[in-house]
Amino acid sequence: MEGLKGFLKKGLGEMAFNAGGGAINWFPGHMAAATRAIRHRLKVADLVIEVRDSRIPLSSANADLQPLLSVKRRVVALNKKDLANPNIMHKWVRYFETCKQDCIPINAHSKSSVNKLLELVEFKLKELISREPTLLVMVVGVPNVGKSALINSIHQIAQSRFPVQEKMKRATVGPLPGVTQDIAGFKIAQKPSIYVLDTPGVLVPSIANIETGLKLALAGSVKDSVVGEERIAQYLLAVLNIRGTPLHWRHLKNRRIDGIEYDAEEKHEYNLKNLKPKRKNMPNRSDLVYVQDLVMDVQHALYSTVTEYGRNVEDENDLEDLIDKQFDALQKAFKIPHKASEARLMVSKKFLTLFRTGKLGPFILDDVPDVKPVS
């Protein structure tokens, strides 16, 4: 990964993730107040659900809160498992087991998945349920890992499982980090009374490791405008190239969605923004064919540039040159006019949308640490 480290220093320029300013000032004022409130409420929480992004199981942990969380009953919920590589996901579960930490991969939008999480939470609280009339479960995590989506799913399940008297309030869900800016309590059960606290997503005031900051930006925990879409897209391309991912896309050019007829003459004006979670209506068949073809064009463009380039991607200079060529190839794949102003920005936004919605395939950015077998 030496080529990637060199590229981070040379290709992406100077970056600093800190609260005091510098090249990138990304720590909003509300996060400082929210962090203080979370620390105060953690003292009375009976159990903590720490939500992390399955694609970055370590990078999406709030390091400043770990000392407090490590002494609490805790369940690490690796959300967005549908966007993570299942061939690596089981290794992460094994890693947390070796650390003697309860961990479960989930999809916050799946009722069955959230039910499994609640079963684990209830098991962890079993000892307290027999002697405490009121229990408090706290949900914490960095921005945009899906905390509010999880809260809403828990509400839906609670309405069918528990005799809740009060009308439950829904949490605000949005595609941008930092939507939840206050701490709200929700009653989800009685006998005993169990309350769930949803909290704002908070990050640490400073991140010493630039790559960790870029991973958080790529996963959407830091607003794109803070780091810059082009920088984030460059980092994604660097990771894909270093890992040799485009070489696995050799045979994907002529693939079609099973059971869907394809009309080559039909033109589609589908907007990639409609792939984002805030979209209410599912894409129709024409939309699916369009997106599938677009993904194949993108994958083929990256595969072709890698195989035709033939240089050492471990060298930061060659890696930087390859990424420049890939931006040109992606511009053609996305059919962005050659002389279009801000073409690289447009390419970056479209490319990031495909990655974040899982259209480029399941992916995990963090490397699994070496662990010793459980004794």
N, C-alpha and C positions, 0 to 999 in steps of 0.2 A: 504493500500500500504506500510505498515511498513516493510513487508518482502522484498519488492523490494528495499527500501531505505537501509536496512541492507545489502542486497546482493551487492548493488552498492559499499558500503564501504568495505565489507569483500571479496566478491567473485571476484570482478574485479580488486582489488588492487588499488594502488594510481594512480590517473590520474589528470592532470592539463591541461586545454585548455587555453594556453596563448601564446603571441607572444615572450616572453622573454626566452622561453625554457622550462625547467622543464621536467616532465615525458613525455609530448607530446608537440612538437613544430609544430603547424599546420598552422601558419599565414604566407603564402608565401610573399616574398618581393614585388611582383607586386601588391598585394592587398592594401598595404599602399598607393602607388602612385595612384592606381585606385580609392580608396576612396576619395583622395583629388580632383581628376578630377571630380568625380561624384558630390561632394559637390559644386564645382564651377559651373557646368552646371545646377544643380538643381535650381540655382537662376534665370535662364532665361527660365526654362521649364514652359509651360502653363498648362500642365497636366502630371501626373505621373501614369504609370501603374506599380504597385508593384506586382510582381509575387511571389506567395508563393506556397509551396507544400501542397496540400489538406490533406495529411496525417499528417502534422504538421503545422497547420495554425498559431500558435503562435511561435513555436520554429524556424520556417523558416523566421521570421522577423529579419531584421538587426536592433538591438536596437539602435545603434549609429546614424542611419539615421532617426529614427522615429521623433525626434523633427523637422527636416527639412520637412519631408514628411507630417506631420500632419497639416502644414499650407499651403499646396499646394492642388490644385484640384487633387484628387487621386481616382483611382479605384484599389481595391485589387482583383487581379485575382488568384483564388485558382486553380492552374493547377494540372493536373494528377487526375482529378476527377474520372476517370475510375478505379483508384487504391484505391479510398477512399470509405468507407462504406456509401452508400446513406442514410441509416437510421439515421446516425449521421450528415451527411453533411448539411442537412436542419437546424439543430440546430446551426451550425456554421454560416450559412447565417443570421439566426435570431440574433445571438450574435453580428455580425458586424452591423446589423441594429440598435440594441439598442445602439451601440457606435456611431451612426450617420455616419457610414462609408459605402460608396458604395462598394459592394462586389459581385462577380459573380464567381461561379465554372466553370471551362473550361477544355477542352481537347485541347491542343495546336495543335494537329494533326487533329482536326476535323474542317472542313470549317464552318459548321453551328454554332459550338460552338464559334469560333473566330469571326464570323459575329455578334453574339449577344454581344460580348465584344466591337466590333467596334461601334455598335449602341449606346451602353452606353457611350462610349468615345465621340462620336459625340454629343450626348445629353448634356454631361457635357461641351462641347466646344461651344454649340450653341450660347451662349451670345457673345463669343469672335469672332466667325466666321464673324459676321456682321460688325465688325469694325477693325479687324486685318488682314493684307495681308499675314502674315506668322505666323504659329503656330508651336510650338515645343512640341512633346510628348516624354517623356523619359520612357524607360523600365528599371526597376531596380529589383534586387533580389539577394539572396544568390546563391552560385554556384549550378548548376545542378537542378534548379527548372523548366527549360524549356524555358528560355527567348529567346534563339536563335531559337528554334523551333517555338515559337510564332511569332517572327519577320519574319521568312520564310513564315509562313502561311498568315500573313498580306500582304506580298509582292504578293503572289499568288492571293489573293482577290483583292488587289489594281489594279493589271494588268487588271482585268476584269471590275472593277467598275469605275476607274478614268483614264482620258486621260494623263497618265504619259509620258513625252517625253524621259527622260533618261532611259537607260537600268538599271534595278535595280540590285543591288549587293546582293548576298545571304550571310547570316550569317553562320559562321562555327558552326556545331552542332557535339557534341561528347558525349560519355557516361561518361566521366570523368569530375569532377568539375574543373572549371578554364580554359575551352577551349578558351573562348573569353577573350583576354588579352589586348584589346584596345577598345576605344570608337569610334564607327563608326556611321555616320549619313546616313539615307536613306530617300529619298523623296518618299512619298506614294500618294500624291494628289496635285492638283493645284486648284486655285480659291476657297478658299485661298490655298496657298502652305502649306502643312502639312509635317513636317519632323518627323521621328521617330529615336530616338537615342537608339541603343543597347549598353549595358554597360557590363563590366566584372562582374561576380559574386563576391561579396565581403562579408566577414564575419567580425564580430567585433574582435578586437585583443585579447580579453579574454572573456571567458564564465564562470561565477561563478558557475552555476549549471551544475554539471557533467552529469545529465540525459539529459539536453538539448543538450549538446555536443554529447551524444550517439545517440539521435534521429536524429541529423543532419548527423552523420556518417551512421546511418542505412538507411537514405533516400538518401545517396550518395553525400551530400554536402561537406563532408570531405573525402579525399581519404582513402580507406581501409587500405593502408599500414601505414598511420599515426597513426591510433588507433589500428589496428590489427583485421583481420577478425574474429578470435576466440572470442575476447572481444565483438565485435558487435553481433555475433551470440548468445553468452551467454546472452547478454542483451535482444535480441529478444525473446529467450526462456523464460526468466524470466517474461517478459511482458505477453506473451501468457499464461503462467501458472497462474500468478496472476489473470488474467482476466477470466480464465477458458475456454479459446478458444478451446483447444483440446477436451473438453467434448462435443462440438457441432459437432465433426467429427465422431461420433459413427457409423452412418449409411452410411458412404461414401465409405467403403472398396470395395463394389461390383458394384459401379456405373461405367457406360461406357458412352462415348460420343454418343449422339443420332445420328443415321444415319451412323455410321462408323463401319464397320465390324472389329472384333478383331481376330487376329490369334495368339493364345497362343504359337505356336511353333516358331514364327518368332522372331529373335533377332535384336534389334535395337542398333545402335552405335551413337545415336543422342547426340550432345554436348550441354549441358545447356547454354554455352556461346552464342549459336545461338538465344537464347530468347531475348538477349539484343537489345536495340533500333537500334544499328548500323547495324543489319542484314538487307540486302536488299531484299532477297527472303523469301517469307512466307514458313513456314514448310509444308511438304506434309502430307498426311493422316497418314502414318506410324509414322512420327514424332509426330503428335498430339496425337495419341494413346499412344505412348511411354511416352510422358510428362504427359498425364492424368493419366496413371497408376502409374508413379513415384510419382506424387502429392498425389495420394490416399495411396500409400505405406508410404509416409512420414507422412501424416495426421493420418493414422492408428497407426504408430509407436509411435507418440506423445500421441495419445489417450490411447493406451495400457499402456504406462509407467505411465501416470497420474493416471489411474484407479487402476493399480496394486500397485502403491506406497502407497497410502492411508495415507500419513502424511500431516502435516499442511504446505502448501506452503507459508503461511504468516511468517513462521519462516525461517530466512535467512540460517540457517544451513541445514534444510530440503530442502529448495529450491535449494541450491547449490548441494546437493547430488542428487536430482531429475534431475537436468540439466546434471550432469555427466552421469547418466543412459540414458538420452535422446540422448546424443552424441553417446553412444554405439548403441542405437536402430537406429539412423539415419545412422550410418556407415553401418549397415546391409541393410537398405532401399536403400541406394545409391550404394550398392554392392561394397564397397571399401574393399580391402583385409585386413584381421584382422591385419596382421603384416606390413601393408603398413606404410612407414615412413611418418610423417606429416599427419597422417590420420585425426586428428581433424581439421587441416587447410583445408584439402580437403572437409570435411563435411561442414565446415563453409561457404566456398565459394559457394558450391552448394545450401545450405540452403538459403543463402542471395539472390542468383539469383532468386530462386522461389518466395521469398517474394517481391523483388523489381519489378518483372514483373507481380505481381498480381496473380500468380498461386495458392497461398495459400488462396486467397480470398481477397476482399476489406477490408481495415483496416485503422483506424485513431489512431495515437499514442497519440496525445494531448487530454487532458480532456477538455470538454466544461466548461468554467467558469460560475459560477452562475450569472445570469443577471436579472435585473428588467424589467418588461413589458414596452414596449414603450408607453408613455403617449400620 
